[in-house]
Amino acid sequence: MESLKRLFGVAALAWLLMPMLSTGVASAQQLKIGYTDPDVVIQAMPQYKQIMQQLQQEYKAKQDALQSLAADFQEKLDKYQKQQPLLSAERRAEREQELSKMQQDIQQSASVKDQEMNSRQTELLSPLLQKVQTTIDAIAKERGMALVMRAPALLYVDQTMVTDITEDVAKKLGIPLDNSQTANADSSGSTSN
C-alpha cells in the first residue's frame, strides 16, 4: 500500500511538472518545490505525547474489559467441557450455541472497540494535524513554493532543486527537533545527492 502511495506521488509530480518541461528547463527551475515529514513534527509536539498517553490509558481500559469478557467465556467453556459427558444432546446443543454467541459477541465487541479507538485517535490528533498543515501552508506561501510533498513518498531528492522544510515547520511551531528526527525525515524514502 505504501508503495502505491509513493507511485501515486511520483506520478502526480510528473503530471504537475509536465507543462514546465514542455516550456523548457528554465521554467522548471523557477518552480519552487518543498518537502516535509509532518509526522516527525507531530511526534515531537508535547501535545502528541500527552495524547498518546491518554489513548494508551483508554486502550488499556478497553483491553481490560475485553479480557474480562474473554475470561468469563473461558470459565464457561471449561465448565461446559467438564459437564459435557453428563448433558443430554439437546442441552449440549443449547450450551454450544450460547458459547458460540458469546464468542461472536466478544469478537464484535473487540471490533467495535478498535473502531472507537481509531475514531478517538483521529479526534484527538486532528487539531495537531491541522496546526501542522496550516504552518506548512504558511511556509510554502512565504517561500513562494508551488508544491510541498510528503517526505516518505519521495524516492529521490536533489537538494539543489527541492527544499526540506521540516525544520522550518517545527521552528515556526516552537518545537525543537533533534538531529535524529530530521535525519529520519530525510531518510524516510528520500535520498539527497
N, C-alpha and C positions, 0 to 999 in steps of 0.2 A: 504494500500500500504506500509506504514511504517512497519507494522508487517511482511509483506513478505520480506522486506529488512533485517529485523532482523533475520528472519528464515533462509534466504539465508546466512547471515553472520555466523550464528551458524553452519549451515550445511557445509559451506566452511571450517570453523575452524576445525570441526570434521574430515573432509576429509583430511586436512593438518596434523592433529595430529595422524591419524590412523597409519601411519607407525611407528611413535615414540612409540605409545602404544604397538604395536606388538613386539618391540625390548626391551621393559621394561621401567619401571618408571624412572630409572636413565638417560636414553637417553632423555626422555621427559623433565626432569628437566634442561637439558642443553640447551633446546630450549628457546631462549630469545624472549619474546613477549611484545610488547608495544601497547598502545592505545593513541589516541589523539582526540580532537574535533577541527578540523580545522576551523569550523565556529566560535568558540569562539575567536580564534586567529585573524581571518579575521575581525570580527566585532570590535575588539579592535584596529585595524590599523587606523591611521589617514586618510589614503587614502580612506578607506572604507566609512568613514563619508562624505568625500568630494564627492565621487561617488554617495552616496545615496542622497545627496543634489542636485547634478546635475540631477540625474534621477527623483527626485521629481519635479524639475523645468520643465524638458522635459515632464513629465507625465501631469503636470498641463496645459501646453500649448496645449497638445493633447486633454485633457479633455475640455478645453475652446472651442476648435474648434468643438468638438462633441456637446457640449451644444449649440453652435450657430446653428448647423445643426438641433438639436432637437427643438430649439425654433422656427426656421423657419418652420419646419414641423408642430409644434403645431399651429402656426399662420395660416398656410394654411388649416389645419384641421378645426380650429374654423371657418374660413371664409367659407369653404365648408359646414359645418353643418348649418350655418346661411342661406346660399343661396340654400341649397338642395331642399326645397319645391318649389322654383321658377325655378329649372333647369329641362330640358327635360330628359327623361330616358337615351337618348344617351349621353348627356352632363354629367349627373351624373356618368355614367359608365366610361367616359373618366377621370373625376376628381378622381374617386375612384382608377382607375388604376395608375394615376400619384402619388397619395398619397401612394399607396401600393409600387410602385417602389421607391419612396423617402424613405419610412421606411426601405425597404430592403437595400438601399444604405447606410443609417445610420448604420444599423446593420453590414454590411460588412465593413464599414469604422472603426467601433469600433473594430471589429475582427482583421483587418489589423494593427490598432494602437497598440493593445495588443501584437501582434506578433512582431511588431517593437520594442516595449519596452522590451520584453523578449530578443530579439536579442541584443539590446543595453546594457541591464544589463549584459548579458553573455560577450559581447565585453569588457565592462569596468572592469568587475571583473576577467576576465581571467588572467591578469598579477599578480593579488594578489593571486589567486588560485595557479598559477604556482610557485610563490615565496614561498608560504607556503609548497607546495608539495616538492620542492627542499630542503627546510630546514628539512622537515620530513625525506626525504631520507638520508640526510647527518647525522642527529642524529641517525637514525637507523643503518647506517654503522659504525659510531663511537662507538656505543654501542654493535655492533655485533648482532643486532636483526634480527631474521629470518622473523618476521611478525609484522606489525603495523596495528592495526584495527581502524576503526572509532568508537569513543565513543558512539554515540547514538544507534549503533547497538548492543551494549553489554547488555546482560541480567544479567550477574553476573561476578564479578571480584574478584579474590583472589589477594590482593595487594602484597602478598609474592611471587607470581609467575608471575604477569603481572605488567608492569610499565606504569604509566601515564606520557607521555612526553609532554603534552600540555604546561606546564610552560616552559620547555626547548625550545620548538619551539618558543614561544613568546620571551624569553630572547635572543635567537640567532638572532631574527629579530629586537631586540631592542624595543619591545613592552611591556609596563607594563600591567600586568593583576592584577586586584584586587581579593580579596578572593571570592567575589560573583560570578565572572566569572568562576573561577576554580571550585567552588562548583557546578555551573550549569553544567560544563563539566562532573564532577564526577557523578552527579545525573541524567544525561540525558540518562536513560536507563541502568545504571550500578550501582551496589552496591558493597561496599567493605566489607570484612569480617575481 
